[in-house]
Amino acid sequence: MRDQKMYCYTCGTDELHRRLTANEKAWLKNRTVRKTVEEFFVCKAPGCRNLRTGFQKRPFDGPLRLPDDL
């Protein structure tokens, strides 16, 4: 998997993002009740872990971050 530089609205800058792992996808499906979460990326900035899609910087009403223990 290749990291991509994308805008992170919680960091306020362009940051590296990566695709979700299988465990992270399962967590997000349960959290959002979506059928598919293949389009999501997670910010790799230290302490951020904010979620976004490839096209939407803000796919949720507020920030949604992956828990650190996933």
N, CA, C and O atoms as a Tripos MOL2 file, in Angstrom:
@<TRIPOS>MOLECULE
protein
  280   279    70     0     0
PROTEIN
NO_CHARGES

@<TRIPOS>ATOM
      1 N           0.8380   -1.1820    0.0000 N.3       1 MET1
      2 CA          0.0000    0.0000    0.0000 C.3       1 MET1
      3 C           0.8800    1.2420    0.0000 C.2       1 MET1
      4 O           1.9180    1.3060    0.6590 O.2       1 MET1
      5 N           0.4400    2.1840   -0.7360 N.am      2 ARG2
      6 CA          1.1980    3.4170   -0.8600 C.3       2 ARG2
      7 C           0.5280    4.5270   -0.0520 C.2       2 ARG2
      8 O          -0.6860    4.7140   -0.1420 O.2       2 ARG2
      9 N           1.3110    5.2630    0.7340 N.am      3 ASP3
     10 CA          0.7740    6.4060    1.4710 C.3       3 ASP3
     11 C           0.5290    7.5480    0.5000 C.2       3 ASP3
     12 O           1.2360    7.6960   -0.4970 O.2       3 ASP3
     13 N          -0.4840    8.3560    0.8050 N.am      4 GLN4
     14 CA         -0.8210    9.4920   -0.0490 C.3       4 GLN4
     15 C          -0.8730   10.7520    0.7940 C.2       4 GLN4
     16 O          -1.3570   10.7310    1.9260 O.2       4 GLN4
     17 N          -0.3750   11.8440    0.2430 N.am      5 LYS5
     18 CA         -0.4630   13.1200    0.9230 C.3       5 LYS5
     19 C          -1.8210   13.7310    0.6130 C.2       5 LYS5
     20 O          -2.1610   13.9640   -0.5470 O.2       5 LYS5
     21 N          -2.5980   13.9880    1.6720 N.am      6 MET6
     22 CA         -3.9420   14.5600    1.5400 C.3       6 MET6
     23 C          -4.1160   15.5970    2.6390 C.2       6 MET6
     24 O          -3.4000   15.5870    3.6400 O.2       6 MET6
     25 N          -5.0760   16.4910    2.4380 N.am      7 TYR7
     26 CA         -5.3700   17.4880    3.4570 C.3       7 TYR7
     27 C          -6.0900   16.8230    4.6310 C.2       7 TYR7
     28 O          -7.0440   16.0710    4.4350 O.2       7 TYR7
     29 N          -5.6300   17.1050    5.8460 N.am      8 CYS8
     30 CA         -6.2810   16.6280    7.0690 C.3       8 CYS8
     31 C          -6.8640   17.8510    7.7630 C.2       8 CYS8
     32 O          -6.1210   18.7390    8.1790 O.2       8 CYS8
     33 N          -8.1930   17.9050    7.8930 N.am      9 TYR9
     34 CA         -8.7900   19.1040    8.4570 C.3       9 TYR9
     35 C          -8.5930   19.2160    9.9620 C.2       9 TYR9
     36 O          -8.7530   20.3090   10.5060 O.2       9 TYR9
     37 N          -8.2540   18.1380   10.6580 N.am     10 THR10
     38 CA         -7.9500   18.2730   12.0840 C.3      10 THR10
     39 C          -6.5220   18.7620   12.2990 C.2      10 THR10
     40 O          -6.2560   19.4850   13.2590 O.2      10 THR10
     41 N          -5.6020   18.3790   11.4180 N.am     11 CYS11
     42 CA         -4.2290   18.8840   11.4930 C.3      11 CYS11
     43 C          -4.1210   20.2760   10.8570 C.2      11 CYS11
     44 O          -3.2980   21.0960   11.2640 O.2      11 CYS11
     45 N          -4.9650   20.5220    9.8530 N.am     12 GLY12
     46 CA         -4.9370   21.8070    9.1550 C.3      12 GLY12
     47 C          -3.8530   21.8950    8.0950 C.2      12 GLY12
     48 O          -3.5550   22.9820    7.6010 O.2      12 GLY12
     49 N          -3.2550   20.7520    7.7370 N.am     13 THR13
     50 CA         -2.1850   20.7280    6.7420 C.3      13 THR13
     51 C          -2.2920   19.4620    5.9030 C.2      13 THR13
     52 O          -3.0790   18.5650    6.2070 O.2      13 THR13
     53 N          -1.4920   19.4020    4.8440 N.am     14 ASP14
     54 CA         -1.3810   18.1800    4.0570 C.3      14 ASP14
     55 C          -0.5210   17.1900    4.8360 C.2      14 ASP14
     56 O           0.5970   17.5070    5.2410 O.2      14 ASP14
     57 N          -1.0520   15.9970    5.0380 N.am     15 GLU15
     58 CA         -0.3570   14.9580    5.8000 C.3      15 GLU15
     59 C          -0.4330   13.6400    5.0460 C.2      15 GLU15
     60 O          -1.2970   13.4580    4.1880 O.2      15 GLU15
     61 N           0.4750   12.7170    5.3680 N.am     16 LEU16
     62 CA          0.4130   11.3860    4.7860 C.3      16 LEU16
     63 C          -0.7720   10.6260    5.3680 C.2      16 LEU16
     64 O          -1.0210   10.6640    6.5730 O.2      16 LEU16
     65 N          -1.5010    9.9330    4.4880 N.am     17 HIS17
     66 CA         -2.6340    9.0910    4.8680 C.3      17 HIS17
     67 C          -2.4000    7.6970    4.3020 C.2      17 HIS17
     68 O          -1.7240    7.5360    3.2860 O.2      17 HIS17
     69 N          -2.9600    6.6970    4.9620 N.am     18 ARG18
     70 CA         -2.8480    5.3240    4.4820 C.3      18 ARG18
     71 C          -4.2350    4.6970    4.4730 C.2      18 ARG18
     72 O          -5.1570    5.1880    5.1240 O.2      18 ARG18
     73 N          -4.3670    3.6060    3.7250 N.am     19 ARG19
     74 CA         -5.6190    2.8330    3.7050 C.3      19 ARG19
     75 C          -5.7880    2.1320    5.0520 C.2      19 ARG19
     76 O          -4.8230    1.9710    5.7980 O.2      19 ARG19
     77 N          -7.0000    1.7230    5.3530 N.am     20 LEU20
     78 CA         -7.2880    1.0500    6.6160 C.3      20 LEU20
     79 C          -6.9180   -0.4290    6.5630 C.2      20 LEU20
     80 O          -6.9690   -1.0580    5.5060 O.2      20 LEU20
     81 N          -6.5460   -0.9710    7.7160 N.am     21 THR21
     82 CA         -6.3020   -2.4080    7.8380 C.3      21 THR21
     83 C          -7.6540   -3.1100    7.9700 C.2      21 THR21
     84 O          -8.6830   -2.4470    8.0980 O.2      21 THR21
     85 N          -7.6600   -4.4200    7.9420 N.am     22 ALA22
     86 CA         -8.8980   -5.1930    8.0690 C.3      22 ALA22
     87 C          -9.5800   -4.9270    9.4130 C.2      22 ALA22
     88 O         -10.7990   -4.7590    9.4550 O.2      22 ALA22
     89 N          -8.8200   -4.8850   10.5080 N.am     23 ASN23
     90 CA         -9.3970   -4.6020   11.8300 C.3      23 ASN23
     91 C          -9.9940   -3.2070   11.8960 C.2      23 ASN23
     92 O         -11.0610   -3.0090   12.4790 O.2      23 ASN23
     93 N          -9.3110   -2.2440   11.3020 N.am     24 GLU24
     94 CA         -9.8080   -0.8660   11.2850 C.3      24 GLU24
     95 C         -11.0860   -0.7540   10.4440 C.2      24 GLU24
     96 O         -12.0110   -0.0270   10.8070 O.2      24 GLU24
     97 N         -11.1300   -1.4690    9.3320 N.am     25 LYS25
     98 CA        -12.3450   -1.4640    8.5000 C.3      25 LYS25
     99 C         -13.5230   -2.0510    9.2660 C.2      25 LYS25
    100 O         -14.6300   -1.5170    9.2000 O.2      25 LYS25
    101 N         -13.2990   -3.1380    9.9900 N.am     26 ALA26
    102 CA        -14.3670   -3.7600   10.7800 C.3      26 ALA26
    103 C         -14.8690   -2.7930   11.8500 C.2      26 ALA26
    104 O         -16.0770   -2.6820   12.0600 O.2      26 ALA26
    105 N         -13.9690   -2.1000   12.5220 N.am     27 TRP27
    106 CA        -14.3570   -1.1310   13.5410 C.3      27 TRP27
    107 C         -15.1920   -0.0160   12.9210 C.2      27 TRP27
    108 O         -16.2240    0.3650   13.4740 O.2      27 TRP27
    109 N         -14.7550    0.5090   11.7800 N.am     28 LEU28
    110 CA        -15.4610    1.6140   11.1290 C.3      28 LEU28
    111 C         -16.8360    1.1810   10.6260 C.2      28 LEU28
    112 O         -17.7980    1.9420   10.7340 O.2      28 LEU28
    113 N         -16.9420   -0.0110   10.0860 N.am     29 LYS29
    114 CA        -18.2540   -0.5190    9.6570 C.3      29 LYS29
    115 C         -19.2200   -0.5820   10.8340 C.2      29 LYS29
    116 O         -20.3720   -0.1640   10.7140 O.2      29 LYS29
    117 N         -18.7640   -1.0960   11.9590 N.am     30 ASN30
    118 CA        -19.6090   -1.1830   13.1520 C.3      30 ASN30
    119 C         -19.9490    0.1980   13.7130 C.2      30 ASN30
    120 O         -21.0530    0.4180   14.2100 O.2      30 ASN30
    121 N         -19.0140    1.1040   13.6320 N.am     31 ARG31
    122 CA        -19.2070    2.4620   14.1880 C.3      31 ARG31
    123 C         -20.1560    3.2850   13.3360 C.2      31 ARG31
    124 O         -20.9360    4.0750   13.8690 O.2      31 ARG31
    125 N         -20.1050    3.1150   12.0170 N.am     32 THR32
    126 CA        -20.8850    3.9670   11.1170 C.3      32 THR32
    127 C         -22.0680    3.2580   10.4790 C.2      32 THR32
    128 O         -22.9240    3.9220    9.8950 O.2      32 THR32
    129 N         -22.1510    1.9480   10.5650 N.am     33 VAL33
    130 CA        -23.2030    1.1300    9.9590 C.3      33 VAL33
    131 C         -23.2020    1.2990    8.4330 C.2      33 VAL33
    132 O         -24.2640    1.2880    7.8110 O.2      33 VAL33
    133 N         -22.0410    1.4530    7.8420 N.am     34 ARG34
    134 CA        -21.8950    1.5100    6.3880 C.3      34 ARG34
    135 C         -21.6500    0.1140    5.8540 C.2      34 ARG34
    136 O         -21.0710   -0.7300    6.5390 O.2      34 ARG34
    137 N         -22.0950   -0.1280    4.6220 N.am     35 LYS35
    138 CA        -21.8620   -1.4380    4.0100 C.3      35 LYS35
    139 C         -20.4110   -1.5940    3.5770 C.2      35 LYS35
    140 O         -19.8400   -2.6790    3.6880 O.2      35 LYS35
    141 N         -19.8210   -0.5250    3.0900 N.am     36 THR36
    142 CA        -18.4250   -0.5780    2.6460 C.3      36 THR36
    143 C         -17.6660    0.6320    3.1890 C.2      36 THR36
    144 O         -18.2130    1.7270    3.3120 O.2      36 THR36
    145 N         -16.4010    0.4050    3.5070 N.am     37 VAL37
    146 CA        -15.5380    1.4870    4.0000 C.3      37 VAL37
    147 C         -14.2010    1.4820    3.2550 C.2      37 VAL37
    148 O         -13.1910    1.9820    3.7510 O.2      37 VAL37
    149 N         -14.2230    0.9130    2.0690 N.am     38 GLU38
    150 CA        -12.9970    0.7930    1.2670 C.3      38 GLU38
    151 C         -12.4080    2.1420    0.8710 C.2      38 GLU38
    152 O         -11.2140    2.2310    0.5830 O.2      38 GLU38
    153 N         -13.2240    3.1900    0.8530 N.am     39 GLU39
    154 CA        -12.7710    4.4950    0.3770 C.3      39 GLU39
    155 C         -12.0930    5.3400    1.4600 C.2      39 GLU39
    156 O         -11.6800    6.4670    1.1900 O.2      39 GLU39
    157 N         -11.9750    4.8110    2.6770 N.am     40 PHE40
    158 CA        -11.4450    5.6080    3.7840 C.3      40 PHE40
    159 C          -9.9270    5.5070    3.9180 C.2      40 PHE40
    160 O          -9.3070    4.4910    3.6030 O.2      40 PHE40
    161 N          -9.3650    6.6100    4.4000 N.am     41 PHE41
    162 CA         -7.9430    6.7330    4.6930 C.3      41 PHE41
    163 C          -7.8080    7.2500    6.1190 C.2      41 PHE41
    164 O          -8.7120    7.9110    6.6300 O.2      41 PHE41
    165 N          -6.6840    6.9510    6.7610 N.am     42 VAL42
    166 CA         -6.4100    7.4410    8.1050 C.3      42 VAL42
    167 C          -5.1480    8.3060    8.0590 C.2      42 VAL42
    168 O          -4.1680    7.9630    7.3980 O.2      42 VAL42
    169 N          -5.1930    9.4350    8.7750 N.am     43 CYS43
    170 CA         -4.0530   10.3470    8.8360 C.3      43 CYS43
    171 C          -2.9380    9.7030    9.6580 C.2      43 CYS43
    172 O          -3.1870    9.1240   10.7160 O.2      43 CYS43
    173 N          -1.7120    9.8090    9.1600 N.am     44 LYS44
    174 CA         -0.5680    9.2120    9.8430 C.3      44 LYS44
    175 C           0.1950   10.2000   10.7230 C.2      44 LYS44
    176 O           1.2200    9.8390   11.3010 O.2      44 LYS44
    177 N          -0.2850   11.4380   10.8340 N.am     45 ALA45
    178 CA          0.3930   12.4170   11.6880 C.3      45 ALA45
    179 C           0.3410   11.9320   13.1350 C.2      45 ALA45
    180 O          -0.6660   11.3670   13.5610 O.2      45 ALA45
    181 N           1.4100   12.1440   13.8890 N.am     46 PRO46
    182 CA          1.4410   11.6730   15.2770 C.3      46 PRO46
    183 C           0.2500   12.1910   16.0870 C.2      46 PRO46
    184 O           0.0110   13.3960   16.1650 O.2      46 PRO46
    185 N          -0.4930   11.2520   16.6890 N.am     47 GLY47
    186 CA         -1.6110   11.6040   17.5400 C.3      47 GLY47
    187 C          -2.9000   11.9750   16.8320 C.2      47 GLY47
    188 O          -3.8720   12.3190   17.5040 O.2      47 GLY47
    189 N          -2.9570   11.9240   15.5170 N.am     48 CYS48
    190 CA         -4.1520   12.3620   14.7920 C.3      48 CYS48
    191 C          -5.1190   11.2120   14.5440 C.2      48 CYS48
    192 O          -6.1390   11.1130   15.2270 O.2      48 CYS48
    193 N          -4.8230   10.3450   13.5860 N.am     49 ARG49
    194 CA         -5.6510    9.1920   13.2040 C.3      49 ARG49
    195 C          -7.0590    9.5680   12.7400 C.2      49 ARG49
    196 O          -7.9930    8.7780   12.8750 O.2      49 ARG49
    197 N          -7.2070   10.7790   12.1940 N.am     50 ASN50
    198 CA         -8.4840   11.2280   11.6560 C.3      50 ASN50
    199 C          -8.8150   10.4670   10.3710 C.2      50 ASN50
    200 O          -7.9230   10.1200    9.5970 O.2      50 ASN50
    201 N         -10.1020   10.2160   10.1570 N.am     51 LEU51
    202 CA        -10.5550    9.4820    8.9740 C.3      51 LEU51
    203 C         -11.1190   10.4260    7.9330 C.2      51 LEU51
    204 O         -11.7870   11.4070    8.2590 O.2      51 LEU51
    205 N         -10.8420   10.1190    6.6760 N.am     52 ARG52
    206 CA        -11.4010   10.8520    5.5440 C.3      52 ARG52
    207 C         -11.5000    9.9100    4.3680 C.2      52 ARG52
    208 O         -10.9330    8.8180    4.3930 O.2      52 ARG52
    209 N         -12.2190   10.3260    3.3310 N.am     53 THR53
    210 CA        -12.2540    9.5380    2.1020 C.3      53 THR53
    211 C         -11.3250   10.1940    1.1030 C.2      53 THR53
    212 O         -10.7580   11.2530    1.3730 O.2      53 THR53
    213 N         -11.1700    9.5690   -0.0490 N.am     54 GLY54
    214 CA        -10.3170   10.1460   -1.0790 C.3      54 GLY54
    215 C         -10.8590   11.4390   -1.6490 C.2      54 GLY54
    216 O         -10.0980   12.2620   -2.1580 O.2      54 GLY54
    217 N         -12.1780   11.6280   -1.5700 N.am     55 PHE55
    218 CA        -12.7910   12.8160   -2.1430 C.3      55 PHE55
    219 C         -13.3070   13.8040   -1.1110 C.2      55 PHE55
    220 O         -13.3790   15.0000   -1.3910 O.2      55 PHE55
    221 N         -13.6670   13.3340    0.0690 N.am     56 GLN56
    222 CA        -14.2350   14.2030    1.0940 C.3      56 GLN56
    223 C         -13.2780   14.3810    2.2580 C.2      56 GLN56
    224 O         -12.8200   13.4090    2.8580 O.2      56 GLN56
    225 N         -12.9800   15.6450    2.5710 N.am     57 LYS57
    226 CA        -12.1400   15.9260    3.7260 C.3      57 LYS57
    227 C         -12.9130   15.7020    5.0180 C.2      57 LYS57
    228 O         -12.3410   15.3100    6.0350 O.2      57 LYS57
    229 N         -14.2300   15.9560    4.9670 N.am     58 ARG58
    230 CA        -15.0800   15.8460    6.1590 C.3      58 ARG58
    231 C         -16.2840   14.9510    5.8820 C.2      58 ARG58
    232 O         -17.3860   15.4570    5.6690 O.2      58 ARG58
    233 N         -16.0980   13.6420    5.8820 N.am     59 PRO59
    234 CA        -17.2240   12.7440    5.5900 C.3      59 PRO59
    235 C         -18.2070   12.5900    6.7500 C.2      59 PRO59
    236 O         -19.2770   12.0060    6.5790 O.2      59 PRO59
    237 N         -17.8530   13.1090    7.9330 N.am     60 PHE60
    238 CA        -18.7080   12.9980    9.1160 C.3      60 PHE60
    239 C         -18.9840   14.3890    9.6570 C.2      60 PHE60
    240 O         -18.2780   15.3400    9.3210 O.2      60 PHE60
    241 N         -20.0140   14.5150   10.5010 N.am     61 ASP61
    242 CA        -20.3590   15.8190   11.0690 C.3      61 ASP61
    243 C         -19.2150   16.4090   11.8870 C.2      61 ASP61
    244 O         -18.9430   17.6060   11.8020 O.2      61 ASP61
    245 N         -18.5630   15.5950   12.6560 N.am     62 GLY62
    246 CA        -17.4020   16.0120   13.4250 C.3      62 GLY62
    247 C         -16.2470   15.0940   13.1090 C.2      62 GLY62
    248 O         -16.4210   14.1370   12.3540 O.2      62 GLY62
    249 N         -15.0710   15.3490   13.6590 N.am     63 PRO63
    250 CA        -13.9520   14.4440   13.3910 C.3      63 PRO63
    251 C         -14.2440   13.0400   13.9130 C.2      63 PRO63
    252 O         -14.8190   12.8750   14.9890 O.2      63 PRO63
    253 N         -13.8510   12.0490   13.1550 N.am     64 LEU64
    254 CA        -13.9380   10.6530   13.5980 C.3      64 LEU64
    255 C         -12.5380   10.0800   13.4970 C.2      64 LEU64
    256 O         -11.9600    9.9960   12.4140 O.2      64 LEU64
    257 N         -12.0030    9.6880   14.6460 N.am     65 ARG65
    258 CA        -10.6350    9.1710   14.7050 C.3      65 ARG65
    259 C         -10.6360    7.7110   15.0980 C.2      65 ARG65
    260 O         -11.4630    7.2550   15.8870 O.2      65 ARG65
    261 N          -9.6890    6.9920   14.5270 N.am     66 LEU66
    262 CA         -9.5220    5.5840   14.9080 C.3      66 LEU66
    263 C          -8.9500    5.5150   16.3230 C.2      66 LEU66
    264 O          -8.0910    6.3220   16.6800 O.2      66 LEU66
    265 N          -9.4090    4.5750   17.1210 N.am     67 PRO67
    266 CA         -8.8080    4.3850   18.4500 C.3      67 PRO67
    267 C          -7.3430    3.9420   18.3120 C.2      67 PRO67
    268 O          -6.9720    3.3060   17.3260 O.2      67 PRO67
    269 N          -6.5440    4.2750   19.2800 N.am     68 ASP68
    270 CA         -5.1130    3.9300   19.2460 C.3      68 ASP68
    271 C          -4.8800    2.4310   19.3630 C.2      68 ASP68
    272 O          -3.8380    1.9420   18.9250 O.2      68 ASP68
    273 N          -5.8160    1.6920   19.9400 N.am     69 ASP69
    274 CA         -5.5920    0.2700   20.2010 C.3      69 ASP69
    275 C          -5.9640   -0.6400   19.0430 C.2      69 ASP69
    276 O          -5.9710   -1.8600   19.2130 O.2      69 ASP69
    277 N          -6.2700   -0.1000   17.8800 N.am     70 LEU70
    278 CA         -6.5890   -0.9430   16.7110 C.3      70 LEU70
    279 C          -5.3410   -1.2150   15.9130 C.2      70 LEU70
    280 O          -5.3980   -1.9040   14.8950 O.2      70 LEU70
@<TRIPOS>BOND
     1     1     2 1
     2     2     3 1
     3     3     4 2
     4     3     5 am
     5     5     6 1
     6     6     7 1
     7     7     8 2
     8     7     9 am
     9     9    10 1
    10    10    11 1
    11    11    12 2
    12    11    13 am
    13    13    14 1
    14    14    15 1
    15    15    16 2
    16    15    17 am
    17    17    18 1
    18    18    19 1
    19    19    20 2
    20    19    21 am
    21    21    22 1
    22    22    23 1
    23    23    24 2
    24    23    25 am
    25    25    26 1
    26    26    27 1
    27    27    28 2
    28    27    29 am
    29    29    30 1
    30    30    31 1
    31    31    32 2
    32    31    33 am
    33    33    34 1
    34    34    35 1
    35    35    36 2
    36    35    37 am
    37    37    38 1
    38    38    39 1
    39    39    40 2
    40    39    41 am
    41    41    42 1
    42    42    43 1
    43    43    44 2
    44    43    45 am
    45    45    46 1
    46    46    47 1
    47    47    48 2
    48    47    49 am
    49    49    50 1
    50    50    51 1
    51    51    52 2
    52    51    53 am
    53    53    54 1
    54    54    55 1
    55    55    56 2
    56    55    57 am
    57    57    58 1
    58    58    59 1
    59    59    60 2
    60    59    61 am
    61    61    62 1
    62    62    63 1
    63    63    64 2
    64    63    65 am
    65    65    66 1
    66    66    67 1
    67    67    68 2
    68    67    69 am
    69    69    70 1
    70    70    71 1
    71    71    72 2
    72    71    73 am
    73    73    74 1
    74    74    75 1
    75    75    76 2
    76    75    77 am
    77    77    78 1
    78    78    79 1
    79    79    80 2
    80    79    81 am
    81    81    82 1
    82    82    83 1
    83    83    84 2
    84    83    85 am
    85    85    86 1
    86    86    87 1
    87    87    88 2
    88    87    89 am
    89    89    90 1
    90    90    91 1
    91    91    92 2
    92    91    93 am
    93    93    94 1
    94    94    95 1
    95    95    96 2
    96    95    97 am
    97    97    98 1
    98    98    99 1
    99    99   100 2
   100    99   101 am
   101   101   102 1
   102   102   103 1
   103   103   104 2
   104   103   105 am
   105   105   106 1
   106   106   107 1
   107   107   108 2
   108   107   109 am
   109   109   110 1
   110   110   111 1
   111   111   112 2
   112   111   113 am
   113   113   114 1
   114   114   115 1
   115   115   116 2
   116   115   117 am
   117   117   118 1
   118   118   119 1
   119   119   120 2
   120   119   121 am
   121   121   122 1
   122   122   123 1
   123   123   124 2
   124   123   125 am
   125   125   126 1
   126   126   127 1
   127   127   128 2
   128   127   129 am
   129   129   130 1
   130   130   131 1
   131   131   132 2
   132   131   133 am
   133   133   134 1
   134   134   135 1
   135   135   136 2
   136   135   137 am
   137   137   138 1
   138   138   139 1
   139   139   140 2
   140   139   141 am
   141   141   142 1
   142   142   143 1
   143   143   144 2
   144   143   145 am
   145   145   146 1
   146   146   147 1
   147   147   148 2
   148   147   149 am
   149   149   150 1
   150   150   151 1
   151   151   152 2
   152   151   153 am
   153   153   154 1
   154   154   155 1
   155   155   156 2
   156   155   157 am
   157   157   158 1
   158   158   159 1
   159   159   160 2
   160   159   161 am
   161   161   162 1
   162   162   163 1
   163   163   164 2
   164   163   165 am
   165   165   166 1
   166   166   167 1
   167   167   168 2
   168   167   169 am
   169   169   170 1
   170   170   171 1
   171   171   172 2
   172   171   173 am
   173   173   174 1
   174   174   175 1
   175   175   176 2
   176   175   177 am
   177   177   178 1
   178   178   179 1
   179   179   180 2
   180   179   181 am
   181   181   182 1
   182   182   183 1
   183   183   184 2
   184   183   185 am
   185   185   186 1
   186   186   187 1
   187   187   188 2
   188   187   189 am
   189   189   190 1
   190   190   191 1
   191   191   192 2
   192   191   193 am
   193   193   194 1
   194   194   195 1
   195   195   196 2
   196   195   197 am
   197   197   198 1
   198   198   199 1
   199   199   200 2
   200   199   201 am
   201   201   202 1
   202   202   203 1
   203   203   204 2
   204   203   205 am
   205   205   206 1
   206   206   207 1
   207   207   208 2
   208   207   209 am
   209   209   210 1
   210   210   211 1
   211   211   212 2
   212   211   213 am
   213   213   214 1
   214   214   215 1
   215   215   216 2
   216   215   217 am
   217   217   218 1
   218   218   219 1
   219   219   220 2
   220   219   221 am
   221   221   222 1
   222   222   223 1
   223   223   224 2
   224   223   225 am
   225   225   226 1
   226   226   227 1
   227   227   228 2
   228   227   229 am
   229   229   230 1
   230   230   231 1
   231   231   232 2
   232   231   233 am
   233   233   234 1
   234   234   235 1
   235   235   236 2
   236   235   237 am
   237   237   238 1
   238   238   239 1
   239   239   240 2
   240   239   241 am
   241   241   242 1
   242   242   243 1
   243   243   244 2
   244   243   245 am
   245   245   246 1
   246   246   247 1
   247   247   248 2
   248   247   249 am
   249   249   250 1
   250   250   251 1
   251   251   252 2
   252   251   253 am
   253   253   254 1
   254   254   255 1
   255   255   256 2
   256   255   257 am
   257   257   258 1
   258   258   259 1
   259   259   260 2
   260   259   261 am
   261   261   262 1
   262   262   263 1
   263   263   264 2
   264   263   265 am
   265   265   266 1
   266   266   267 1
   267   267   268 2
   268   267   269 am
   269   269   270 1
   270   270   271 1
   271   271   272 2
   272   271   273 am
   273   273   274 1
   274   274   275 1
   275   275   276 2
   276   275   277 am
   277   277   278 1
   278   278   279 1
   279   279   280 2
@<TRIPOS>SUBSTRUCTURE
     1 MET1         2 RESIDUE 1 A MET
     2 ARG2         6 RESIDUE 1 A ARG
     3 ASP3        10 RESIDUE 1 A ASP
     4 GLN4        14 RESIDUE 1 A GLN
     5 LYS5        18 RESIDUE 1 A LYS
     6 MET6        22 RESIDUE 1 A MET
     7 TYR7        26 RESIDUE 1 A TYR
     8 CYS8        30 RESIDUE 1 A CYS
     9 TYR9        34 RESIDUE 1 A TYR
    10 THR10       38 RESIDUE 1 A THR
    11 CYS11       42 RESIDUE 1 A CYS
    12 GLY12       46 RESIDUE 1 A GLY
    13 THR13       50 RESIDUE 1 A THR
    14 ASP14       54 RESIDUE 1 A ASP
    15 GLU15       58 RESIDUE 1 A GLU
    16 LEU16       62 RESIDUE 1 A LEU
    17 HIS17       66 RESIDUE 1 A HIS
    18 ARG18       70 RESIDUE 1 A ARG
    19 ARG19       74 RESIDUE 1 A ARG
    20 LEU20       78 RESIDUE 1 A LEU
    21 THR21       82 RESIDUE 1 A THR
    22 ALA22       86 RESIDUE 1 A ALA
    23 ASN23       90 RESIDUE 1 A ASN
    24 GLU24       94 RESIDUE 1 A GLU
    25 LYS25       98 RESIDUE 1 A LYS
    26 ALA26      102 RESIDUE 1 A ALA
    27 TRP27      106 RESIDUE 1 A TRP
    28 LEU28      110 RESIDUE 1 A LEU
    29 LYS29      114 RESIDUE 1 A LYS
    30 ASN30      118 RESIDUE 1 A ASN
    31 ARG31      122 RESIDUE 1 A ARG
    32 THR32      126 RESIDUE 1 A THR
    33 VAL33      130 RESIDUE 1 A VAL
    34 ARG34      134 RESIDUE 1 A ARG
    35 LYS35      138 RESIDUE 1 A LYS
    36 THR36      142 RESIDUE 1 A THR
    37 VAL37      146 RESIDUE 1 A VAL
    38 GLU38      150 RESIDUE 1 A GLU
    39 GLU39      154 RESIDUE 1 A GLU
    40 PHE40      158 RESIDUE 1 A PHE
    41 PHE41      162 RESIDUE 1 A PHE
    42 VAL42      166 RESIDUE 1 A VAL
    43 CYS43      170 RESIDUE 1 A CYS
    44 LYS44      174 RESIDUE 1 A LYS
    45 ALA45      178 RESIDUE 1 A ALA
    46 PRO46      182 RESIDUE 1 A PRO
    47 GLY47      186 RESIDUE 1 A GLY
    48 CYS48      190 RESIDUE 1 A CYS
    49 ARG49      194 RESIDUE 1 A ARG
    50 ASN50      198 RESIDUE 1 A ASN
    51 LEU51      202 RESIDUE 1 A LEU
    52 ARG52      206 RESIDUE 1 A ARG
    53 THR53      210 RESIDUE 1 A THR
    54 GLY54      214 RESIDUE 1 A GLY
    55 PHE55      218 RESIDUE 1 A PHE
    56 GLN56      222 RESIDUE 1 A GLN
    57 LYS57      226 RESIDUE 1 A LYS
    58 ARG58      230 RESIDUE 1 A ARG
    59 PRO59      234 RESIDUE 1 A PRO
    60 PHE60      238 RESIDUE 1 A PHE
    61 ASP61      242 RESIDUE 1 A ASP
    62 GLY62      246 RESIDUE 1 A GLY
    63 PRO63      250 RESIDUE 1 A PRO
    64 LEU64      254 RESIDUE 1 A LEU
    65 ARG65      258 RESIDUE 1 A ARG
    66 LEU66      262 RESIDUE 1 A LEU
    67 PRO67      266 RESIDUE 1 A PRO
    68 ASP68      270 RESIDUE 1 A ASP
    69 ASP69      274 RESIDUE 1 A ASP
    70 LEU70      278 RESIDUE 1 A LEU
